[in-house]
């Protein structure tokens, strides 16, 4: 049986995007340590799902 992992990105107030659907808060480049962690996470992923409307 496979393990299911949920990875969500949101602001501290629990929203994914601004009132007009903007995602500008996510556009900043992560530092190298965070980037390495993200790459390591996705190297262990078999499949992924992207949700609407932020995809």
C-alpha positions in Angstrom: 0.0 0.0 0.0 1.3 3.4 -0.9 1.6 6.3 1.5 -0.4 9.4 0.8 1.2 12.8 1.5 -0.7 16.1 1.4 1.4 19.1 0.6 -0.4 22.5 0.6 0.8 26.0 0.2 -1.1 28.8 1.8 -0.8 32.0 3.7 -0.9 32.2 7.5 -4.6 33.3 7.4 -5.5 30.1 5.5 -6.0 31.3 2.0 -4.3 30.2 -1.2 -4.7 33.4 -3.2 -5.6 37.0 -2.8 -9.2 38.4 -3.1 -8.7 38.8 -6.9 -7.1 35.4 -7.4 -3.5 36.7 -7.3 -0.7 34.4 -6.3 2.1 37.0 -6.1 3.1 36.0 -2.6 4.3 32.7 -4.0 6.5 34.2 -6.7 9.6 34.8 -4.6 12.5 32.4 -5.1 13.2 30.2 -2.1 16.6 30.0 -0.6 18.9 27.2 -1.5 18.1 25.1 1.6 14.4 25.2 1.0 14.9 24.5 -2.7 17.0 21.4 -1.8 14.2 20.2 0.5 11.6 20.7 -2.2 13.6 18.8 -4.7 14.2 15.9 -2.3 10.5 15.8 -1.5 9.5 15.6 -5.2 12.1 13.0 -6.0 10.2 10.6 -3.8 6.8 11.3 -5.4 5.2 8.8 -7.8 2.2 10.9 -8.8 0.8 14.4 -8.2 -2.5 16.3 -8.3 -2.9 20.0 -9.0 -6.1 21.6 -7.9 -8.3 24.2 -9.4 -8.4 27.2 -9.5 -4.7 27.9 -8.6 -3.3 25.4 -11.1 
